[in-house]
Amino acid sequence: MAIQKNHVVELHYKLQEENAEGELVESTFESEPLKFIFGIGQMIPAFEENLEEKSEGDDFSFSIVAEDAYGLYDERAVANIPVGDFAVDGEVKPESIELGRQVGLQDQQGNTYQGIITEVGDENVRVDFNHPMAGVDLFFTGKILTIREATPSELDHGHVHE
Ligand SMILES: [Zn+2]
């Protein structure tokens, strides 16, 4: 059976930054394999394009440029926020403006954005709302374990059942 839309694919993968020598981001090889329904938007489209028509037991190795993965790094997604905006009950606690701290910001439509504090000045705090993997090319290697057709209820729910 070759991978097609609406198949449940089980695979092991290793993700590295840029290429085979790049920093390891994650690997399923020492834990549970990844299971997903192919072709319904659960995965990055470029990830699926590289796996289409593969069969059980096949190894794979491919890269995805940043543009087709988590996007290019966007300078406009970096905000300078006045220190005073971090006040709770009129007081800015040092731990709430710590470097590397994750902060959430809500826009007027109620969408929440997660950012990381990358610089702390006297008046402003710099928060980077880019995805941590923005601007990074992805390099995947792995092996297809099993392929089967999704059941009607799996397709209905949009996820894999055990
Ligand atoms: Zn379900």
Backbone and ligand atoms as CSV (ligand in chain L), in Angstrom:
chain,resi,resn,atom,element,x,y,z
A,1,MET,N,N,0.844,-1.198,0.000
A,1,MET,CA,C,0.000,0.000,0.000
A,1,MET,C,C,0.885,1.255,0.000
A,2,ALA,N,N,0.571,2.173,-0.873
A,2,ALA,CA,C,1.344,3.428,-0.933
A,2,ALA,C,C,0.524,4.565,-0.312
A,3,ILE,N,N,1.223,5.506,0.279
A,3,ILE,CA,C,0.544,6.588,1.009
A,3,ILE,C,C,-0.293,7.461,0.086
A,4,GLN,N,N,-1.561,7.617,0.453
A,4,GLN,CA,C,-2.483,8.502,-0.255
A,4,GLN,C,C,-3.353,9.221,0.752
A,5,LYS,N,N,-4.126,10.166,0.235
A,5,LYS,CA,C,-5.059,10.920,1.073
A,5,LYS,C,C,-5.958,9.963,1.864
A,6,ASN,N,N,-6.211,10.336,3.120
A,6,ASN,CA,C,-7.080,9.566,4.024
A,6,ASN,C,C,-6.490,8.248,4.495
A,7,HIS,N,N,-5.184,8.086,4.347
A,7,HIS,CA,C,-4.510,6.946,4.943
A,7,HIS,C,C,-3.953,7.351,6.294
A,8,VAL,N,N,-3.982,6.397,7.231
A,8,VAL,CA,C,-3.314,6.620,8.512
A,8,VAL,C,C,-1.874,6.154,8.349
A,9,VAL,N,N,-0.961,7.070,8.566
A,9,VAL,CA,C,0.459,6.769,8.396
A,9,VAL,C,C,1.120,6.772,9.772
A,10,GLU,N,N,1.907,5.715,10.007
A,10,GLU,CA,C,2.679,5.632,11.232
A,10,GLU,C,C,4.145,5.640,10.822
A,11,LEU,N,N,4.912,6.548,11.386
A,11,LEU,CA,C,6.322,6.634,10.988
A,11,LEU,C,C,7.199,7.126,12.132
A,12,HIS,N,N,8.468,6.825,12.017
A,12,HIS,CA,C,9.466,7.406,12.910
A,12,HIS,C,C,10.197,8.497,12.125
A,13,TYR,N,N,10.524,9.585,12.792
A,13,TYR,CA,C,11.280,10.611,12.100
A,13,TYR,C,C,12.255,11.300,13.041
A,14,LYS,N,N,13.233,11.907,12.444
A,14,LYS,CA,C,14.205,12.729,13.145
A,14,LYS,C,C,14.231,14.071,12.427
A,15,LEU,N,N,14.114,15.139,13.185
A,15,LEU,CA,C,14.143,16.484,12.602
A,15,LEU,C,C,15.398,17.214,13.064
A,16,GLN,N,N,16.145,17.721,12.072
A,16,GLN,CA,C,17.338,18.520,12.370
A,16,GLN,C,C,17.229,19.861,11.667
A,17,GLU,N,N,17.944,20.831,12.204
A,17,GLU,CA,C,17.988,22.134,11.542
A,17,GLU,C,C,18.910,22.068,10.333
A,18,GLU,N,N,18.471,22.635,9.223
A,18,GLU,CA,C,19.257,22.840,7.996
A,18,GLU,C,C,19.646,21.574,7.222
A,19,ASN,N,N,20.396,20.648,7.847
A,19,ASN,CA,C,20.886,19.476,7.107
A,19,ASN,C,C,21.295,18.362,8.068
A,20,ALA,N,N,21.898,17.302,7.508
A,20,ALA,CA,C,22.243,16.115,8.293
A,20,ALA,C,C,23.233,16.392,9.425
A,21,GLU,N,N,23.930,17.529,9.337
A,21,GLU,CA,C,24.885,17.880,10.400
A,21,GLU,C,C,24.261,18.858,11.396
A,22,GLY,N,N,23.024,19.296,11.103
A,22,GLY,CA,C,22.395,20.333,11.911
A,22,GLY,C,C,21.957,19.868,13.289
A,23,GLU,N,N,21.653,20.837,14.119
A,23,GLU,CA,C,21.227,20.569,15.490
A,23,GLU,C,C,19.938,19.745,15.506
A,24,LEU,N,N,19.889,18.753,16.377
A,24,LEU,CA,C,18.704,17.898,16.500
A,24,LEU,C,C,17.573,18.687,17.164
A,25,VAL,N,N,16.421,18.713,16.516
A,25,VAL,CA,C,15.256,19.397,17.085
A,25,VAL,C,C,14.383,18.400,17.834
A,26,GLU,N,N,14.046,17.309,17.162
A,26,GLU,CA,C,13.293,16.250,17.827
A,26,GLU,C,C,13.414,14.942,17.078
A,27,SER,N,N,13.148,13.863,17.801
A,27,SER,CA,C,13.215,12.540,17.211
A,27,SER,C,C,12.195,11.653,17.901
A,28,THR,N,N,11.512,10.811,17.114
A,28,THR,CA,C,10.542,9.880,17.714
A,28,THR,C,C,11.158,8.501,17.905
A,29,PHE,N,N,12.396,8.300,17.443
A,29,PHE,CA,C,12.957,6.946,17.393
A,29,PHE,C,C,13.057,6.260,18.748
A,30,GLU,N,N,13.244,7.037,19.809
A,30,GLU,CA,C,13.351,6.421,21.127
A,30,GLU,C,C,12.014,6.442,21.864
A,31,SER,N,N,10.949,6.908,21.178
A,31,SER,CA,C,9.647,6.946,21.840
A,31,SER,C,C,8.551,6.457,20.891
A,32,GLU,N,N,7.360,6.954,21.072
A,32,GLU,CA,C,6.221,6.555,20.235
A,32,GLU,C,C,6.357,7.125,18.826
A,33,PRO,N,N,6.035,6.317,17.811
A,33,PRO,CA,C,6.049,6.871,16.455
A,33,PRO,C,C,4.953,7.915,16.264
A,34,LEU,N,N,5.118,8.725,15.240
A,34,LEU,CA,C,4.097,9.705,14.866
A,34,LEU,C,C,3.012,8.998,14.063
A,35,LYS,N,N,1.736,9.281,14.390
A,35,LYS,CA,C,0.605,8.749,13.617
A,35,LYS,C,C,-0.259,9.914,13.188
A,36,PHE,N,N,-0.605,9.957,11.917
A,36,PHE,CA,C,-1.467,11.046,11.456
A,36,PHE,C,C,-2.271,10.597,10.242
A,37,ILE,N,N,-3.326,11.334,9.950
A,37,ILE,CA,C,-4.135,11.047,8.760
A,37,ILE,C,C,-3.588,11.904,7.632
A,38,PHE,N,N,-3.178,11.234,6.561
A,38,PHE,CA,C,-2.527,11.911,5.449
A,38,PHE,C,C,-3.532,12.728,4.635
A,39,GLY,N,N,-3.134,13.960,4.290
A,39,GLY,CA,C,-3.905,14.749,3.325
A,39,GLY,C,C,-5.069,15.545,3.878
A,40,ILE,N,N,-5.166,15.656,5.209
A,40,ILE,CA,C,-6.283,16.432,5.764
A,40,ILE,C,C,-5.803,17.681,6.511
A,41,GLY,N,N,-4.555,18.066,6.279
A,41,GLY,CA,C,-4.079,19.327,6.854
A,41,GLY,C,C,-3.534,19.223,8.263
A,42,GLN,N,N,-3.231,18.000,8.719
A,42,GLN,CA,C,-2.653,17.854,10.058
A,42,GLN,C,C,-1.168,18.231,10.063
A,43,MET,N,N,-0.509,18.020,8.917
A,43,MET,CA,C,0.930,18.246,8.849
A,43,MET,C,C,1.236,19.395,7.875
A,44,ILE,N,N,2.467,19.884,7.921
A,44,ILE,CA,C,2.927,20.877,6.961
A,44,ILE,C,C,2.766,20.277,5.553
A,45,PRO,N,N,2.132,20.972,4.592
A,45,PRO,CA,C,1.933,20.400,3.248
A,45,PRO,C,C,3.218,19.873,2.610
A,46,ALA,N,N,4.313,20.583,2.752
A,46,ALA,CA,C,5.571,20.151,2.133
A,46,ALA,C,C,6.065,18.834,2.741
A,47,PHE,N,N,5.744,18.599,4.013
A,47,PHE,CA,C,6.107,17.342,4.674
A,47,PHE,C,C,5.365,16.194,3.986
A,48,GLU,N,N,4.062,16.391,3.768
A,48,GLU,CA,C,3.261,15.345,3.124
A,48,GLU,C,C,3.663,15.128,1.666
A,49,GLU,N,N,3.946,16.204,0.934
A,49,GLU,CA,C,4.354,16.063,-0.473
A,49,GLU,C,C,5.552,15.134,-0.608
A,50,ASN,N,N,6.462,15.199,0.355
A,50,ASN,CA,C,7.663,14.374,0.297
A,50,ASN,C,C,7.408,12.914,0.664
A,51,LEU,N,N,6.256,12.635,1.259
A,51,LEU,CA,C,5.959,11.257,1.689
A,51,LEU,C,C,4.956,10.554,0.780
A,52,GLU,N,N,4.302,11.321,-0.090
A,52,GLU,CA,C,3.279,10.747,-0.956
A,52,GLU,C,C,3.856,9.601,-1.774
A,53,GLU,N,N,3.063,8.506,-1.875
A,53,GLU,CA,C,3.439,7.315,-2.654
A,53,GLU,C,C,4.530,6.467,-2.011
A,54,LYS,N,N,5.002,6.845,-0.814
A,54,LYS,CA,C,5.963,5.967,-0.125
A,54,LYS,C,C,5.204,4.754,0.403
A,55,SER,N,N,5.936,3.661,0.626
A,55,SER,CA,C,5.326,2.408,1.094
A,55,SER,C,C,5.873,2.015,2.457
A,56,GLU,N,N,5.216,1.039,3.080
A,56,GLU,CA,C,5.684,0.533,4.370
A,56,GLU,C,C,7.131,0.062,4.253
A,57,GLY,N,N,7.935,0.416,5.242
A,57,GLY,CA,C,9.339,0.014,5.250
A,57,GLY,C,C,10.266,0.972,4.532
A,58,ASP,N,N,9.708,1.912,3.777
A,58,ASP,CA,C,10.553,2.882,3.059
A,58,ASP,C,C,11.239,3.852,4.026
A,59,ASP,N,N,12.488,4.154,3.731
A,59,ASP,CA,C,13.200,5.213,4.437
A,59,ASP,C,C,12.977,6.505,3.684
A,60,PHE,N,N,13.074,7.621,4.392
A,60,PHE,CA,C,12.982,8.905,3.700
A,60,PHE,C,C,13.994,9.888,4.245
A,61,SER,N,N,14.303,10.869,3.425
A,61,SER,CA,C,15.268,11.908,3.766
A,61,SER,C,C,14.985,13.088,2.845
A,62,PHE,N,N,14.623,14.210,3.425
A,62,PHE,CA,C,14.334,15.386,2.598
A,62,PHE,C,C,14.436,16.648,3.432
A,63,SER,N,N,14.587,17.776,2.744
A,63,SER,CA,C,14.584,19.035,3.486
A,63,SER,C,C,13.433,19.916,3.007
A,64,ILE,N,N,13.026,20.807,3.883
A,64,ILE,CA,C,11.962,21.764,3.578
A,64,ILE,C,C,12.511,23.154,3.894
A,65,VAL,N,N,12.476,24.030,2.891
A,65,VAL,CA,C,12.989,25.380,3.133
A,65,VAL,C,C,12.061,26.114,4.110
A,66,ALA,N,N,12.641,27.029,4.880
A,66,ALA,CA,C,11.913,27.754,5.936
A,66,ALA,C,C,10.579,28.312,5.439
A,67,GLU,N,N,10.612,28.866,4.239
A,67,GLU,CA,C,9.405,29.436,3.640
A,67,GLU,C,C,8.226,28.466,3.612
A,68,ASP,N,N,8.523,27.181,3.365
A,68,ASP,CA,C,7.473,26.158,3.291
A,68,ASP,C,C,7.264,25.448,4.620
A,69,ALA,N,N,8.009,25.843,5.647
A,69,ALA,CA,C,7.877,25.206,6.960
A,69,ALA,C,C,7.199,26.189,7.927
A,70,TYR,N,N,7.975,26.801,8.806
A,70,TYR,CA,C,7.378,27.726,9.778
A,70,TYR,C,C,7.501,29.190,9.358
A,71,GLY,N,N,7.866,29.410,8.104
A,71,GLY,CA,C,7.915,30.771,7.577
A,71,GLY,C,C,9.267,31.431,7.752
A,72,LEU,N,N,9.440,32.529,7.027
A,72,LEU,CA,C,10.675,33.291,7.123
A,72,LEU,C,C,10.634,34.117,8.405
A,73,TYR,N,N,11.803,34.500,8.888
A,73,TYR,CA,C,11.868,35.353,10.061
A,73,TYR,C,C,11.373,36.744,9.685
A,74,ASP,N,N,10.430,37.277,10.453
A,74,ASP,CA,C,9.801,38.544,10.115
A,74,ASP,C,C,10.138,39.608,11.174
A,75,GLU,N,N,10.931,40.594,10.742
A,75,GLU,CA,C,11.330,41.671,11.667
A,75,GLU,C,C,10.115,42.404,12.246
A,76,ARG,N,N,9.030,42.447,11.454
A,76,ARG,CA,C,7.837,43.158,11.918
A,76,ARG,C,C,7.105,42.422,13.032
A,77,ALA,N,N,7.491,41.159,13.257
A,77,ALA,CA,C,6.864,40.388,14.332
A,77,ALA,C,C,7.603,40.576,15.662
A,78,VAL,N,N,8.507,41.555,15.680
A,78,VAL,CA,C,9.234,41.872,16.906
A,78,VAL,C,C,8.695,43.201,17.425
A,79,ALA,N,N,8.260,43.226,18.666
A,79,ALA,CA,C,7.617,44.422,19.209
A,79,ALA,C,C,8.389,44.982,20.399
A,80,ASN,N,N,8.400,46.310,20.487
A,80,ASN,CA,C,8.932,46.963,21.680
A,80,ASN,C,C,7.742,47.378,22.533
A,81,ILE,N,N,7.661,46.810,23.702
A,81,ILE,CA,C,6.509,47.039,24.566
A,81,ILE,C,C,6.972,47.792,25.816
A,82,PRO,N,N,6.282,48.903,26.165
A,82,PRO,CA,C,6.695,49.662,27.348
A,82,PRO,C,C,6.692,48.785,28.603
A,83,VAL,N,N,7.729,48.945,29.417
A,83,VAL,CA,C,7.862,48.143,30.642
A,83,VAL,C,C,6.576,48.210,31.480
A,84,GLY,N,N,5.967,49.415,31.493
A,84,GLY,CA,C,4.755,49.611,32.292
A,84,GLY,C,C,3.603,48.680,31.932
A,85,ASP,N,N,3.605,48.213,30.653
A,85,ASP,CA,C,2.531,47.312,30.223
A,85,ASP,C,C,2.595,45.943,30.915
A,86,PHE,N,N,3.723,45.666,31.562
A,86,PHE,CA,C,3.874,44.373,32.241
A,86,PHE,C,C,3.466,44.457,33.711
A,87,ALA,N,N,2.973,45.628,34.110
A,87,ALA,CA,C,2.592,45.824,35.515
A,87,ALA,C,C,1.346,45.020,35.878
A,88,VAL,N,N,1.398,44.444,37.056
A,88,VAL,CA,C,0.225,43.783,37.628
A,88,VAL,C,C,-0.073,44.504,38.935
A,89,ASP,N,N,-1.275,45.017,39.078
A,89,ASP,CA,C,-1.650,45.835,40.239
A,89,ASP,C,C,-0.685,47.012,40.425
A,90,GLY,N,N,-0.302,47.646,39.310
A,90,GLY,CA,C,0.543,48.828,39.366
A,90,GLY,C,C,2.016,48.577,39.618
A,91,GLU,N,N,2.418,47.312,39.630
A,91,GLU,CA,C,3.817,46.996,39.930
A,91,GLU,C,C,4.394,46.023,38.907
A,92,VAL,N,N,5.610,46.346,38.398
A,92,VAL,CA,C,6.276,45.434,37.457
A,92,VAL,C,C,7.221,44.531,38.239
A,93,LYS,N,N,6.902,43.283,38.330
A,93,LYS,CA,C,7.770,42.322,39.044
A,93,LYS,C,C,8.939,41.944,38.128
A,94,PRO,N,N,10.176,41.868,38.673
A,94,PRO,CA,C,11.336,41.537,37.837
A,94,PRO,C,C,11.146,40.242,37.055
A,95,GLU,N,N,10.507,39.254,37.662
A,95,GLU,CA,C,10.366,37.962,36.967
A,95,GLU,C,C,9.423,38.040,35.762
A,96,SER,N,N,8.560,39.060,35.718
A,96,SER,CA,C,7.650,39.125,34.572
A,96,SER,C,C,8.303,39.750,33.342
A,97,ILE,N,N,9.489,40.357,33.504
A,97,ILE,CA,C,10.202,40.858,32.321
A,97,ILE,C,C,11.588,40.215,32.191
A,98,GLU,N,N,11.677,38.948,32.590
A,98,GLU,CA,C,12.936,38.215,32.485
A,98,GLU,C,C,13.238,37.835,31.046
A,99,LEU,N,N,14.508,37.867,30.674
A,99,LEU,CA,C,14.940,37.411,29.343
A,99,LEU,C,C,14.512,35.961,29.122
A,100,GLY,N,N,13.994,35.677,27.933
A,100,GLY,CA,C,13.623,34.301,27.605
A,100,GLY,C,C,12.245,33.910,28.080
A,101,ARG,N,N,11.583,34.771,28.837
A,101,ARG,CA,C,10.250,34.462,29.338
A,101,ARG,C,C,9.244,34.488,28.190
A,102,GLN,N,N,8.292,33.551,28.242
A,102,GLN,CA,C,7.245,33.513,27.230
A,102,GLN,C,C,6.083,34.403,27.673
A,103,VAL,N,N,5.626,35.236,26.763
A,103,VAL,CA,C,4.499,36.110,27.089
A,103,VAL,C,C,3.409,35.978,26.029
A,104,GLY,N,N,2.187,36.137,26.459
A,104,GLY,CA,C,1.054,36.080,25.545
A,104,GLY,C,C,0.463,37.460,25.372
A,105,LEU,N,N,0.067,37.770,24.148
A,105,LEU,CA,C,-0.515,39.079,23.866
A,105,LEU,C,C,-1.812,38.835,23.106
A,106,GLN,N,N,-2.846,39.576,23.461
A,106,GLN,CA,C,-4.127,39.396,22.788
A,106,GLN,C,C,-4.451,40.620,21.945
A,107,ASP,N,N,-4.892,40.396,20.700
A,107,ASP,CA,C,-5.292,41.536,19.869
A,107,ASP,C,C,-6.786,41.812,20.061
A,108,GLN,N,N,-7.292,42.802,19.335
A,108,GLN,CA,C,-8.679,43.216,19.547
A,108,GLN,C,C,-9.684,42.160,19.108
A,109,GLN,N,N,-9.243,41.221,18.222
A,109,GLN,CA,C,-10.137,40.151,17.793
A,109,GLN,C,C,-10.107,38.967,18.759
A,110,GLY,N,N,-9.251,39.086,19.776
A,110,GLY,CA,C,-9.172,38.011,20.768
A,110,GLY,C,C,-8.195,36.901,20.418
A,111,ASN,N,N,-7.419,37.115,19.317
A,111,ASN,CA,C,-6.381,36.134,18.981
A,111,ASN,C,C,-5.209,36.295,19.942
A,112,THR,N,N,-4.659,35.154,20.373
A,112,THR,CA,C,-3.520,35.211,21.283
A,112,THR,C,C,-2.231,34.898,20.530
A,113,TYR,N,N,-1.189,35.669,20.783
A,113,TYR,CA,C,0.114,35.453,20.174
A,113,TYR,C,C,1.128,35.185,21.278
A,114,GLN,N,N,1.939,34.138,21.076
A,114,GLN,CA,C,2.987,33.817,22.040
A,114,GLN,C,C,4.305,34.412,21.564
A,115,GLY,N,N,4.985,35.108,22.464
A,115,GLY,CA,C,6.279,35.683,22.132
A,115,GLY,C,C,7.290,35.379,23.214
A,116,ILE,N,N,8.556,35.668,22.893
A,116,ILE,CA,C,9.654,35.440,23.828
A,116,ILE,C,C,10.341,36.785,24.077
A,117,ILE,N,N,10.619,37.093,25.341
A,117,ILE,CA,C,11.344,38.321,25.665
A,117,ILE,C,C,12.808,38.151,25.262
A,118,THR,N,N,13.289,39.023,24.342
A,118,THR,CA,C,14.656,38.875,23.846
A,118,THR,C,C,15.571,40.013,24.301
A,119,GLU,N,N,14.989,41.064,24.867
A,119,GLU,CA,C,15.808,42.191,25.328
A,119,GLU,C,C,15.008,42.969,26.364
A,120,VAL,N,N,15.691,43.394,27.437
A,120,VAL,CA,C,15.010,44.176,28.467
A,120,VAL,C,C,15.757,45.488,28.661
A,121,GLY,N,N,15.109,46.595,28.294
A,121,GLY,CA,C,15.716,47.907,28.468
A,121,GLY,C,C,15.088,48.622,29.661
A,122,ASP,N,N,15.506,49.883,29.880
A,122,ASP,CA,C,14.947,50.641,30.999
A,122,ASP,C,C,13.490,51.010,30.733
A,123,GLU,N,N,13.188,51.293,29.460
A,123,GLU,CA,C,11.835,51.748,29.142
A,123,GLU,C,C,11.006,50.726,28.375
A,124,ASN,N,N,11.696,49.929,27.556
A,124,ASN,CA,C,10.982,48.981,26.703
A,124,ASN,C,C,11.485,47.553,26.862
A,125,VAL,N,N,10.584,46.641,26.600
A,125,VAL,CA,C,10.909,45.223,26.568
A,125,VAL,C,C,10.688,44.757,25.135
A,126,ARG,N,N,11.695,44.066,24.578
A,126,ARG,CA,C,11.586,43.595,23.201
A,126,ARG,C,C,11.029,42.172,23.217
A,127,VAL,N,N,9.929,41.977,22.498
A,127,VAL,CA,C,9.296,40.653,22.455
A,127,VAL,C,C,9.241,40.162,21.009
A,128,ASP,N,N,9.757,38.957,20.803
A,128,ASP,CA,C,9.808,38.364,19.468
A,128,ASP,C,C,8.649,37.377,19.308
A,129,PHE,N,N,7.723,37.705,18.402
A,129,PHE,CA,C,6.546,36.858,18.187
A,129,PHE,C,C,6.723,35.879,17.029
A,130,ASN,N,N,7.915,35.809,16.453
A,130,ASN,CA,C,8.165,34.813,15.418
A,130,ASN,C,C,8.092,33.414,16.022
A,131,HIS,N,N,7.679,32.436,15.214
A,131,HIS,CA,C,7.744,31.040,15.650
A,131,HIS,C,C,9.209,30.708,15.932
A,132,PRO,N,N,9.481,29.938,17.002
A,132,PRO,CA,C,10.899,29.622,17.313
A,132,PRO,C,C,11.654,29.003,16.136
A,133,MET,N,N,10.937,28.349,15.214
A,133,MET,CA,C,11.598,27.726,14.064
A,133,MET,C,C,11.499,28.597,12.805
A,134,ALA,N,N,11.034,29.830,12.927
A,134,ALA,CA,C,10.951,30.722,11.759
A,134,ALA,C,C,12.346,30.959,11.202
A,135,GLY,N,N,12.455,30.947,9.875
A,135,GLY,CA,C,13.739,31.210,9.223
A,135,GLY,C,C,14.672,30.015,9.208
A,136,VAL,N,N,14.209,28.872,9.717
A,136,VAL,CA,C,15.062,27.684,9.788
A,136,VAL,C,C,14.597,26.655,8.753
A,137,ASP,N,N,15.528,26.175,7.925
A,137,ASP,CA,C,15.211,25.075,7.015
A,137,ASP,C,C,15.146,23.792,7.835
A,138,LEU,N,N,14.234,22.902,7.479
A,138,LEU,CA,C,14.064,21.656,8.228
A,138,LEU,C,C,14.640,20.490,7.438
A,139,PHE,N,N,15.295,19.590,8.141
A,139,PHE,CA,C,15.817,18.385,7.500
A,139,PHE,C,C,15.257,17.158,8.213
A,140,PHE,N,N,14.504,16.350,7.468
A,140,PHE,CA,C,13.855,15.162,8.032
A,140,PHE,C,C,14.485,13.889,7.492
A,141,THR,N,N,14.684,12.921,8.393
A,141,THR,CA,C,15.000,11.560,7.969
A,141,THR,C,C,14.080,10.638,8.766
A,142,GLY,N,N,13.793,9.463,8.238
A,142,GLY,CA,C,12.937,8.557,8.987
A,142,GLY,C,C,12.549,7.337,8.204
A,143,LYS,N,N,11.555,6.634,8.752
A,143,LYS,CA,C,11.118,5.364,8.162
A,143,LYS,C,C,9.598,5.235,8.292
A,144,ILE,N,N,8.957,4.800,7.197
A,144,ILE,CA,C,7.520,4.528,7.221
A,144,ILE,C,C,7.301,3.168,7.885
A,145,LEU,N,N,6.482,3.121,8.923
A,145,LEU,CA,C,6.228,1.857,9.613
A,145,LEU,C,C,4.985,1.171,9.049
A,146,THR,N,N,3.834,1.793,9.192
A,146,THR,CA,C,2.596,1.179,8.695
A,146,THR,C,C,1.747,2.203,7.945
A,147,ILE,N,N,0.924,1.687,7.057
A,147,ILE,CA,C,-0.035,2.513,6.312
A,147,ILE,C,C,-1.350,1.740,6.295
A,148,ARG,N,N,-2.442,2.396,6.613
A,148,ARG,CA,C,-3.766,1.751,6.490
A,148,ARG,C,C,-4.796,2.825,6.155
A,149,GLU,N,N,-5.961,2.379,5.703
A,149,GLU,CA,C,-7.016,3.351,5.431
A,149,GLU,C,C,-7.620,3.830,6.735
A,150,ALA,N,N,-7.911,5.113,6.820
A,150,ALA,CA,C,-8.563,5.648,8.017
A,150,ALA,C,C,-9.995,5.126,8.069
A,151,THR,N,N,-10.509,4.928,9.288
A,151,THR,CA,C,-11.907,4.493,9.441
A,151,THR,C,C,-12.820,5.713,9.260
A,152,PRO,N,N,-14.102,5.474,8.957
A,152,PRO,CA,C,-15.022,6.614,8.808
A,152,PRO,C,C,-15.038,7.521,10.044
A,153,SER,N,N,-14.978,6.940,11.238
A,153,SER,CA,C,-15.032,7.792,12.430
A,153,SER,C,C,-13.737,8.584,12.624
A,154,GLU,N,N,-12.606,8.022,12.202
A,154,GLU,CA,C,-11.348,8.782,12.256
A,154,GLU,C,C,-11.419,9.985,11.318
A,155,LEU,N,N,-11.972,9.755,10.120
A,155,LEU,CA,C,-12.096,10.863,9.157
A,155,LEU,C,C,-13.077,11.913,9.673
A,156,ASP,N,N,-14.125,11.440,10.322
A,156,ASP,CA,C,-15.132,12.318,10.893
A,156,ASP,C,C,-14.519,13.191,11.990
A,157,HIS,N,N,-13.696,12.574,12.852
A,157,HIS,CA,C,-13.087,13.304,13.975
A,157,HIS,C,C,-11.840,14.080,13.558
A,158,GLY,N,N,-11.200,13.682,12.463
A,158,GLY,CA,C,-9.972,14.352,12.039
A,158,GLY,C,C,-8.748,13.954,12.829
A,159,HIS,N,N,-8.802,12.795,13.491
A,159,HIS,CA,C,-7.600,12.298,14.177
A,159,HIS,C,C,-7.600,10.769,14.231
A,160,VAL,N,N,-6.431,10.219,14.559
A,160,VAL,CA,C,-6.240,8.775,14.560
A,160,VAL,C,C,-6.777,8.184,15.864
A,161,HIS,N,N,-7.497,7.078,15.748
A,161,HIS,CA,C,-7.930,6.330,16.930
A,161,HIS,C,C,-7.016,5.147,17.135
A,162,GLU,N,N,-6.829,4.739,18.377
A,162,GLU,CA,C,-5.971,3.567,18.658
A,162,GLU,C,C,-6.702,2.289,18.325
L,1,ZN,ZN,ZN,-12.024,10.699,17.855
